[in-house]
C-alpha cells in the first residue's frame, strides 16, 4: 500500500492507496508543537480502525507547506513504518517545467497539484485550491506551471470578521438562502460564500484573458465542494487531487 501525506497550514490530509485506488482519507490538525510520537499514535490508531496495519504500508510520499513538520513526519515514518518518505522538493522528478521568475518559490503542493491536474484533465487548466489560502495554479497546454494567484482563504476571512469586529459572530460556512441577508448570520454567509464564488470567477476570467483561451477549472482543497455549488465556472471538483499527485510523483521517482 502507498501512503500520501499533504501537510498544509491548517490540516494534514492523508490518503492510503492500493494500486491506483484511493481507499481511505483522513484529516489531522496541523500542529508544529506535536512530537513525532504523538502524530504516529494518532495515525496508527485511525489506520487500525480501518483494518490497515503499519506493515501494509510499503511506500510513502509527502509534500508540506510547513517546513518544521517535514522532519517531524520523516522521523516517525522511519521509526514506526520503517519507510523513508519521498519528500517533494528540489531534485525530485515531477516532469513539470516551472515558468516562474524564481522557480524555487514554487510551493511543493502547487507543483503536486499541477502534475495531477495536467495528467488527469490536460491543459490549459487552472487548479483552484480552496484551503487555508485560495490559490490559483495555471497550467499550459504543454503541462508547464505558469504561475498563478494567491488570496486569503475562506476560513481566514470568516475568522477575520469574527476576531476583528465587536459584534459579528463565528458562523457556519454553508450555502446562503439568498444574497440579501435579513439577519447578521445570513448576511455574513452571503458575503463570504457568494463573495468567494465571485473571487473565483473574477480571477479565472483574468487568467483566461491573459492565456487568450478558455481553460478547464479544477477545484480542490477543503472547501472545494462548498464553493463549487455557488459558481458555474468550476468544471471539475476533485478534493483528492494533491494525494493523487503525490502518488503520481512517487511513481516517476521509483528506481
N, C-alpha and C positions, 0 to 999 in steps of 0.2 A: 504493500500500500504506500501511497505517496501523501505526505503532509505538506500543505501550503499554508504559510503564515504571513498575513499582511498586518504589520504593526503601524497603526495610524495614531493620530494625536489624541483621539477620544476612545477608540475601540481597537482591540486586536481581533481581527477576523481570521478564523482558522477553518480549513476545509480538509477533508480526507477523501482521497480518490482511490478507486480500484480500477486500474486501467484508465480509460478516459472518462469514466463515470464518477461524478461528484456525489459521494454517498451522504455526507453529513457536513453541516457548517455550524460554527459556534462563534459567539462574540464574548470577549472578556473586556473588562475595563482596562484601559491603558494607565499604568501607574509605575512611574520610574522608581518609586520607593520600594516596590516589592522585590524581594530577594528571589534568586533563581529557583530555590526550593519551593517557594510559595506558588510561583507560576506553574512549576512542574506538578505539584499536588493538585491544583485546580484542573489542569489539562488532563492529567491521567484519570482523575475521577470522572470527568464528563465523557471521556473516551470509553471508559469501562462501562458506563451506563448504557452505551450503545454497543456493548459487547466487542469493543476494539481494544486489543492489548498492545502494550508497548512493542512487543516483539513483532507485531504485524506491520509496523512502520519501517520500511527499508530505505526510503528516500525522502528528503526534506528540502524545501526551498523557502526563503523568506525575503521580504522587502520591508523597509522601515523608513518612516519619516521622523522617527525618534531615535537619534543616534545612540544614546546610552543603553537602550534596550537591545541593541544588536548583540552586545557581549553577554547580557543577561540571558537572552534566549539561547545563544550559542553555547553557553556554559551548561544549562540544564538539559539541552537536547543531546549534548555529548555525554553528560554524566548519566542520564536516565535512559535515553533512547539509543545510546551508543552510535549516533549518526552525526557527522559534521554537516550542517546545513549549507546549501549553496546560498550565499547572500548576494542578491542582485546589486551590482555596483560596477565601478570601473574595472575593466578586464574580463567581465562576464559577457559571453557572446549572446546578443539579442537579435541580430540581423537588422537593427534599426539604425539608419543614418540620422544623426541629431543635427538639425539645421539651426541651432541657437548661436547667438553671438559667443557665448561661452558654454560649450556642451557640458561642462562639469556641473553647471547649475541645474541640469535636468534631474528632477526627483526620480528615484528608482521606481516608485509606484506609478508615476506617469509614463515611464518607459514600458513598464509591465502592461499597463492599460493599452498602450499603443500597439504592442505586439499582439495582444488578444483581439483588440478592435479590428486591426487590419486583417489578421488571419481568418477571423470569423465573418467579417462583414465587408471587407475590401475598403477601397478609398476612392475618392476623398471622403473622409469621415471626421466626425467631431465626437470625442468622448467627453461627456459631461459627468463629472464625478461629484455627486451631491453628498458630501460628508461634512467634516468639521469646517473645511473650506469648500467652496464651489469652484471647481477647476474645469477649464475647457482645454482639451488637448486636440490639436489639429494634425490630421494625418493626410499626406498627399496621396495621389492615386498610385504612386510607386511604393508607398509604405514608409516614407520619410516622416520623422517627427518635426513639424514646422514651428512649434511653439504653441502659444495659447493665451489664456487669460485666467486670472485668479481673483475671486471675490469672496467676501466673508460668507461662511456657511449659514444655513437656515437656523441652526440651533444657536450659533453665536449671536445672530441678530435678535432672536427671541430672548436670549438671556440678557442682551444689552438693554432691551426695552424694560425688562424686569429690574435689573440692577441699577440702571442709570436714571430711573424715574421714581417718583414717590408713590404714585397711585396705580401703576399698571402691574397686574399680577403675572405669575407664571401661567402659561396656557398649554393646552394640549394641541399639538400640531396636526389638525385634522381638516378635512375639506369644509370650507365655509359654505353655508347655505346660499349666501348672496354677497355681492360686492359691497352693498350699503349695509354696514353693520349697525344694528339698532341697540347694541349693548357693548360695553367695553371689550369683552372677550371676543364677541363675533367681529368687532371692528379690527381687533388685533389679528385674528385669524385671516380675515380678508386681506389686510395689508401684507402679512407675511406670505401666505400661500399664493395669492394672485400676484403679489409683488415679485416673488421668486420665479413664478412662471413667466412673467414679463421680462425679468432679467435674462432668463434663458433664451427667450425668443429674440430679445434685442441683440444680445451678443452673438447668437448664431447668425442673425441677419447681417451683422457687420462682418463676421468671418467669411460668410459666403460671398459677400460683395467683394472682399479682397481676393478670395480664391477665383472669382469670376465664374463660379458654377455652384450648383447645389451639392450638398454633402449629406451623407447619411449621419443622423444624430443618434448616438448611443448613450443611454443614461445608465449610470451605475452608482454605487455608494449607498449609504444607509437610508437616504431619503429619496431615492430614485423613483420608487413606485408612487410615493405621495405626490411629487411634483409632476410626474408623467400624466397623472389624471387631470391636471389643470391646463395642459397645453397640447396642441396637436403637432408641435414642431419636432417632438421626440419620436423617432421611428422605431427604436428598439430599446427594450428595458432588460438589462442583464445585471442583477445585483452581484453575481459571482464572477464578474469579468476579471478582476485582479487575481483571484485564486486560479482561474483558468489560465491566465497569462503566466503565472508562476510555474505551473506545470509545463507549459509550452517551452519556457526558457530553460527549465531544468533538462528537458529532453534534448534541447540544442547543445547543451554543455556536457552531456553524458560522454564519458570516454569510451 
